[in-house]
Amino acid sequence: MPPWTSLRLPWGAPIWATQFHPEKSGTYGLEVLRRFLDRDHVYSTPTARDRWEHRARANLTAELATLTD
């Protein structure tokens, strides 16, 4: 299996996902979370933004806070 995989949904939207443990990856993991939160949107589609953007940002912000305290 390659180190990354791209999946295309039936309606054509590409999905990129990763799993890592920021608490075990030190400053690199924190930087990944910070950069993700610095983006204009967590989700690329308007529907996903409408449904999940606020909660995803809250979860990522809380995770970042626990890792930097």
Sequence and secondary structure as in RCSB ss.txt:
>XXXX:A:sequence
MPPWTSLRLPWGAPIWATQFHPEKSGTYGLEVLRRFLDRDHVYSTPTARDRWEHRARANLTAELATLTD
>XXXX:A:secstr
  S   EE TTS EE      GGGSHHHHHHHHHHHHHSS SSSSHHHHHHHHHHHHHHHHHHHHHHH 
